[in-house]
Amino acid sequence: MRHLTDTHAHSVASTHAYSTVEEYFRAASEKGLQLFSITDHGPEMPDSPHPWHFGNMRVLPRLRYGVAMLRGVEANILASAERRLDVNDTLMSFMDFGIASFHEPVFKPTAKNIPRP
């Protein structure tokens, strides 16, 4: 099976990652990918970029070296009865898509269930 897309990649803006967007474009081209996504962590994660980072992604090129890029965010599922995410509609208006994840620094594991609405 040939992989043509990478839908989850963090840039150096999420401080535990080591690659720039330019490096992703080049590596994706070298590997024969057609599309990749930058999905840096949402604002509640301790190593996340400033919220302005997501709006400023609009200045990044959509296509380089024959590879397309989607602008995304890895939103954090918050430990709250409202079951909400750490991204708002304004931040999402700059994104092509979002994914939602549990991360221990934001949502501590527990045996206690959150009440259902």
BELBELKA-V919540 format. One record per residue. N is the residue number from 1. PHI is phi in whole degrees, -180 to 180 (999 if undefined). PSI is psi in radians with two decimals (999 if undefined). Layout:
# BELBELKA-V919540
[[N/PHI/PSI] [N/PHI/PSI]]
This chain:
# BELBELKA-V919540
[[1/999/2.27] [2/-97/2.20] [3/-89/2.26] [4/-112/-0.17] [5/-140/2.49] [6/-121/1.99] [7/-99/0.11] [8/-149/1.74] [9/-141/2.37] [10/-100/2.44] [11/-94/-3.14] [12/-61/-0.22] [13/-66/-0.51] [14/-92/1.93] [15/-66/-0.09] [16/-92/-0.03] [17/-99/2.83] [18/-125/0.00] [19/-112/2.50] [20/-86/2.92] [21/-62/-0.72] [22/-59/-0.76] [23/-63/-0.65] [24/-64/-0.78] [25/-57/-0.84] [26/-64/-0.82] [27/-64/-0.71] [28/-62/-0.74] [29/-63/-0.79] [30/-63/-0.54] [31/-90/-0.04] [32/82/0.30] [33/-73/2.68] [34/-103/-0.39] [35/-154/2.48] [36/-141/2.89] [37/-128/2.38] [38/-93/2.11] [39/-131/1.20] [40/-66/2.77] [41/-64/2.54] [42/-68/2.95] [43/-60/-0.43] [44/-81/-0.24] [45/-74/2.36] [46/-55/-0.54] [47/-102/0.39] [48/-79/2.73] [49/-74/2.86] [50/-61/2.55] [51/-54/-0.50] [52/-63/-0.45] [53/-54/-0.74] [54/-68/-0.70] [55/-68/-0.61] [56/-75/-0.21] [57/-61/-0.31] [58/-63/-0.33] [59/-82/-0.19] [60/-76/2.53] [61/-66/2.62] [62/-86/-0.41] [63/-143/2.26] [64/-149/2.47] [65/54/0.51] [66/78/0.21] [67/-118/2.37] [68/-97/2.66] [69/-126/2.36] [70/-100/2.56] [71/-98/2.08] [72/-135/3.12] [73/-143/2.47] [74/-97/1.62] [75/-70/2.63] [76/-98/2.29] [77/-77/2.16] [78/-91/2.56] [79/-81/1.45] [80/-146/2.71] [81/-64/-0.43] [82/-77/-0.21] [83/51/1.01] [84/-110/3.01] [85/-107/2.94] [86/-92/0.27] [87/-118/2.48] [88/-105/3.09] [89/-63/-0.60] [90/-64/-0.86] [91/-61/-0.77] [92/-66/-0.40] [93/-66/-0.33] [94/-90/-0.19] [95/-100/2.68] [96/-81/-0.55] [97/-165/2.93] [98/-135/2.64] [99/-119/2.71] [100/-121/2.37] [101/-140/2.71] [102/-91/2.30] [103/-132/2.26] [104/-55/-0.66] [105/-63/-0.33] [106/-108/-0.63] [107/-132/1.65] [108/-69/2.38] [109/-63/2.50] [110/-154/2.72] [111/-88/-0.17] [112/-81/2.27] [113/-84/2.53] [114/-83/2.31] [115/-59/2.47] [116/-83/2.53] [117/-68/999]]
